[in-house]
Amino acid sequence: MMKNIQAKTDDGIALLSVNRPDQLNALNNETIEELHLILNDFNNDKEIKVVIITGSGNKAFVAGADIKEFSSYSKKEGEKLARNGQKKLFDFIENYSKPIIAAINGFALGGGLELAMACHIRLASENAKMGLPEVSLGVIPGYGGTQRLAQLVGKGKAFEMITTGKMISAEQALEYKLVNYLETQENLMSKCYKIANQIIKNSPKAISAALKSINAGFNSEINGFEVEIDSFSNCFQSDEFIEGTNAFLEKRKPNF
């Protein structure tokens, strides 16, 4: 039984809501652990094709990390916090075998924005506010925040956002290409489901290979072109490739 995560599944789509309303859905170690466990379960569930992550209520996606939990940490404890969280959740999400959509329905600050940036696709409601204010606490963004922000918005904007610690509006986030779409709060989830339903029409194995190949291009230790060639060729031995090509030739919809 999950304490901080609400989950529901419907027609191949899983919706996860971080549910700590009294703390504006702030991430603590327990919540990170719960997200990891349930995502790991969904990763092994062939019925689940897409995951959507959001925050409960209409004020916050995830308003940050739970500062009370680490305010007295030593250097060694800080390193363990960053390394374990990054491996257990943030890198795990980025390298997930299925698309994960962030539905940013309010404040996404610090660890909350870092969670959204680890997802593959991001949508924001008009009331959303985003930022990495960690330097105001004497620390820097963790969980890959300094790396993913620069990849998404460019080095210059990342320097500005992180060093000022200022929040940006949902409109600015769209302008910076930090989010893919901007929606009214009422339409946010329906737009997420519309994208998810478009995704689940396609080959899950091909999608997984595509996610892996795209990520490889942002890993300096890996040749992304070689990963793409390998992933492309592997598709030719997939039952989904046979079904997809046969469906095309027979002028029918594929059954993946």
C-alpha positions in Angstrom: 0.0 0.0 0.0 1.5 3.3 -1.1 1.3 6.2 1.4 2.3 9.1 -0.8 1.4 7.9 -4.3 -2.0 7.5 -5.8 -2.1 5.2 -8.9 -4.8 4.3 -11.4 -4.6 2.5 -14.7 -6.9 2.6 -17.7 -6.5 1.2 -21.2 -2.7 1.0 -21.1 -2.1 4.3 -19.4 -1.0 4.6 -15.8 -1.6 7.8 -13.8 0.6 8.5 -10.8 -0.2 11.4 -8.5 2.2 12.5 -5.8 -0.1 12.9 -2.8 1.4 15.0 0.0 -0.9 18.0 -0.1 0.1 19.4 3.3 3.7 19.6 2.0 2.7 20.8 -1.5 3.7 17.3 -2.7 7.3 17.8 -1.7 9.6 14.8 -2.4 11.0 13.0 0.6 12.9 9.7 0.6 9.8 7.7 1.2 8.1 9.2 -1.8 11.1 8.6 -4.0 11.1 5.0 -2.9 7.4 4.6 -3.6 7.7 6.1 -7.1 10.6 3.8 -7.8 8.7 0.7 -6.7 5.5 1.4 -8.6 7.4 2.4 -11.7 9.4 -0.7 -11.5 6.2 -2.7 -11.4 4.8 -0.9 -14.4 8.0 -1.4 -16.3 7.4 -5.2 -16.1 3.7 -4.9 -16.9 3.1 -5.4 -20.6 -0.4 -3.9 -20.3 1.0 -0.5 -19.3 2.3 1.5 -22.3 2.5 5.0 -21.0 2.9 6.6 -17.6 1.7 10.1 -16.6 3.0 11.7 -13.4 1.3 14.7 -11.7 0.7 16.2 -8.3 -2.5 15.9 -6.3 -4.7 19.0 -6.0 -4.3 22.1 -8.1 -1.5 24.0 -6.4 1.6 21.9 -6.9 3.1 19.3 -9.2 6.0 18.8 -6.7 7.0 21.9 -4.8 10.6 20.7 -4.1 12.5 18.3 -2.0 11.6 17.9 1.7 14.2 20.3 3.2 13.4 19.2 6.8 14.7 15.8 5.9 18.3 16.8 4.9 18.9 20.2 6.6 21.4 18.7 9.0 23.1 16.3 6.6 26.9 15.9 6.5 28.9 16.0 3.2 28.8 12.2 3.1 25.1 12.0 3.8 24.5 14.6 1.1 26.5 12.6 -1.4 24.5 9.5 -0.6 21.2 11.4 -0.9 22.1 12.7 -4.3 23.6 9.5 -5.7 20.8 7.2 -4.4 18.0 9.5 -5.5 19.5 10.0 -8.9 20.0 6.2 -9.5 16.7 5.1 -7.9 14.3 7.6 -9.5 15.6 10.4 -11.8 18.0 8.3 -14.0 15.5 5.5 -13.7 12.8 7.7 -15.2 15.0 9.1 -17.9 16.1 5.6 -19.1 12.6 4.0 -18.6 11.5 1.7 -21.3 8.1 3.4 -21.7 7.3 7.1 -22.3 6.7 9.1 -19.1 4.7 12.3 -19.3 4.9 15.0 -16.6 1.6 16.9 -16.1 2.9 20.0 -14.3 -0.2 21.3 -12.6 1.3 23.9 -10.3 4.6 24.6 -8.6 7.5 22.5 -9.9 10.5 23.8 -7.9 13.8 22.2 -7.1 13.3 18.4 -6.9 9.9 18.9 -8.5 11.3 20.5 -11.6 14.1 17.9 -11.6 11.5 15.2 -11.6 9.6 16.8 -14.5 12.9 17.2 -16.5 13.7 13.5 -16.1 10.4 12.7 -17.8 10.3 12.3 -21.6 7.5 14.8 -22.3 6.3 17.8 -20.2 3.0 19.6 -20.3 2.2 22.6 -18.0 -1.0 24.2 -16.9 -1.2 28.0 -17.1 -0.9 28.4 -13.3 2.4 26.5 -13.1 5.5 28.1 -11.8 9.0 26.5 -12.3 12.4 27.0 -11.0 15.5 25.7 -9.3 15.9 27.9 -6.2 18.5 25.7 -4.5 21.3 28.4 -4.4 19.1 30.4 -2.1 19.6 27.6 0.4 23.3 27.4 -0.1 23.2 24.3 -2.2 23.0 23.5 -6.0 20.4 21.6 -7.9 20.8 17.9 -7.6 19.2 14.8 -9.1 20.6 15.8 -12.5 19.1 19.3 -12.4 22.2 21.2 -13.6 22.6 18.7 -16.5 19.1 18.3 -17.7 18.1 22.0 -17.5 21.1 22.9 -19.8 20.1 20.2 -22.2 16.6 21.4 -22.4 16.9 25.2 -22.4 20.5 25.8 -23.4 23.5 26.7 -21.3 22.8 30.4 -21.1 19.3 30.1 -19.8 20.4 27.4 -17.4 23.1 29.6 -16.0 20.5 32.4 -15.5 17.8 30.2 -14.0 20.1 28.4 -11.6 22.2 31.4 -10.4 19.2 33.7 -9.9 17.1 31.0 -8.4 14.0 32.8 -9.8 10.8 31.1 -10.7 9.6 31.3 -14.3 6.0 31.3 -15.5 4.4 28.5 -17.6 4.5 30.9 -20.6 8.3 31.4 -20.1 8.7 27.6 -19.7 7.1 27.1 -23.1 9.2 29.9 -24.7 12.3 28.3 -23.3 11.2 24.8 -24.6 11.3 23.5 -21.0 7.7 22.2 -21.6 6.2 20.8 -24.8 2.7 22.3 -24.3 0.8 24.9 -22.3 -2.8 24.1 -21.4 -5.5 25.5 -19.1 -5.7 23.6 -15.8 -9.0 22.1 -17.0 -7.5 20.8 -20.2 -4.1 19.6 -18.9 -5.0 16.0 -18.2 -7.1 15.5 -21.3 -4.1 16.8 -23.4 -1.8 14.4 -21.6 -4.2 11.5 -22.3 -4.5 12.5 -25.9 -0.7 12.3 -26.4 -0.6 9.0 -24.5 -3.4 7.5 -26.6 -1.4 8.5 -29.7 1.7 6.8 -28.3 -0.1 3.5 -27.5 -1.1 3.0 -31.1 2.5 2.4 -32.0 5.0 -0.4 -31.4 6.1 -0.6 -27.7 9.4 -2.3 -28.6 10.2 0.4 -31.2 9.3 3.1 -28.8 11.5 1.6 -26.1 14.4 1.4 -28.7 13.8 5.0 -29.7 13.9 6.3 -26.1 17.2 4.5 -25.6 18.7 5.8 -28.8 17.7 9.5 -28.1 19.1 9.3 -24.6 22.4 7.8 -26.0 23.0 11.0 -28.0 23.2 13.0 -24.7 25.6 10.6 -23.1 29.2 11.6 -23.8 30.4 8.1 -23.0 28.3 6.5 -25.7 28.2 6.8 -29.5 24.5 7.6 -30.1 24.8 6.8 -33.8 26.0 3.3 -33.0 23.2 2.8 -30.5 20.7 3.9 -33.1 22.2 1.5 -35.7 22.1 -1.4 -33.2 18.6 -0.6 -32.0 17.3 -0.1 -35.6 18.7 -3.5 -36.7 17.3 -5.2 -33.6 13.8 -4.1 -34.7 14.0 -6.4 -37.7 13.8 -9.5 -35.6 10.8 -8.2 -33.6 7.4 -9.6 -34.0 6.1 -6.1 -33.8 8.1 -5.2 -37.0 6.5 -8.1 -38.8 3.0 -7.0 -37.6 3.6 -3.4 -38.4 4.9 -3.9 -41.9 2.3 -6.5 -42.7 -0.4 -4.2 -41.5 0.9 -1.4 -43.7 1.1 -3.6 -46.8 -2.4 -5.0 -46.1 -3.7 -1.5 -45.5 -5.0 -2.1 -42.0 -4.2 -0.9 -38.5 -1.5 -2.8 -36.7 -2.3 -4.8 -33.6 0.5 -4.3 -31.2 
